[in-house]
Amino acid sequence: MQVILLAAGFSSRLEPIQDKNLLEFCGKSLVEHQIAALKKAKLRDIVVVGNEENLEALKQIAKKFNNVAAVKQEDIEGMCGAVLTASKLLKHKNILILNANDMLEEGTFEKVVEAAKDSQEGLVVGKKMLKYFPGGYLVADKKGFLTDIVEKPEEGKQPSDIVNIVLHVFNNFPEFLGYLKKVTGKKDEKYEKALDQYIKKGEAKMSVFRYHGEWQAIKYPWHVLKMMDFFLSRMEPKVDKSAQVSKSAIVRGNVYIGPRVKVFENAIIQGPAYISEGCVIGNNTLVRESMLGRNCVVGFATEVARSYLNHNVWTHKTFVGDSIIDHNVSFGAGTVIGNLRFDEEDIHVNIKEVRHNSGMNKLGVVVGAGARFGINTSTNPGVKIGQNVFIGGNVLVSQDIPKDKIVLLDQKLKITPNTKKANVEAREGNMKKLK
């Protein structure tokens, strides 16, 4: 059985965070995690489909494994185009198609492959969801065969409570490929439309495999925090031999501290937490329930709580709570990230000019790569800061900022003659009281 691993989506709903498939969790990108899990399930022959922007990174990842090839998706857009691109490298009749950022519990691939042997034309994996999820929905008959697949219905109009997980197995892929090559329609619906025609016109018996384990995918920015929790809950604690941890520092709970990490005096790391190689955890700092990428600096008197920091994020006297920070971001001294509304209701976020409920009553900021914050800046909950945005000192950011902007406070100073002097004697009296 060969595998098509889909990693070509541009993640527009995730802006300002860059490619979700290359986001690293516990030291590996999502693509690497998926390939490793597939290999463990003895699915050795894998084609990774990327796009123009991430292809080189995917090729470097592919080099770490045997029988893994990375190719760029051709002009045809959407999942249909990705599968058609990969099909030119396929030689097997049995094909497994998987989304790179759909993370499932260990052992799932083995169970799915085994179940596919007893199915007729193959199977699709679905999970019962109690709340609305912005994805495809599956409808099955009494025998468990797929009868309909509806892509992204409006909330309240779902045809079932079974959400489509992009983990599909075709026992006769060339037959399905014939429908995929002929399908017409919107780019984001071609694959689902071809599958619909395959099971209706082609009368293909595709079983619905009901998955009951934990599933995490990244559709919106706050899902990065959910994915972080997914990996933190499975992480093994470790302190690398090359790490330097001060005797007065407190490391408590399930914590991973990577190579060449320095933890200074009176720092507290409360697990679950992952500290990647080369990080510096400064004096009197607190890191809890968070994940730090390579070479981050948590400067003096900073607190990082329940947040995802990508590589090379620097802070100093900063509070970062429930936030997603991409790589190469700096926070000036005194920066405070707001993460809770006064009424403690759920926080809404702008996604493509539409307000979406995050389902979280604590959510801080989403910051794109290359952003810089001046001293004493602050942000309201749920604000998004674009890539390469510079925020000047003392600015309160209360709205989203598009990429490549500079935000400065238009401050006017009033300067007049000073007719008073400081009372030194009063200060001396106060000092005596302190002693």
Buried (B, 14 or more C-beta within 10 A) or exposed (E): BBBBBBBBBBBEBBBBBBBBBBBBBBBBBBBBBBBEBBBEBEBBBBBBBBBEEBBEBBBEBBEEBEEBBBBBBBEBBBBBBBBBBBBEEBEEEBBBBBBBBBBBBEEBBBBBBEBBEEBEBBBBBBBEBEEBBBBBBBBBEEEBBBBBBBBEBEEEEBEBBBBBBBBBBBBBBEBBBBBBEEBEEEEBBBBBBBBBBBBEEBEBBBBBBEBEEEBBBBBBBBBBBBBBBBBBEBBEBEBBEEBEBBEEBEBEEBBBBBEBBBBBEBBBBBBBBBBBBBBBBBBBBBBBBBBBBBBBBBBBBBBBBBBBBBBBBBBBBBBBBBBBBBBBBBBBBBBBBBBBBEEEEBBBBBBEEEEBEBBBBBBBBBBBBBBBBBBBBBBBBBBBBBBBBBBBBBBBBEEBBEBEEEBEEEEEEEEEEEEEEEEEEEEEEEEEEEE
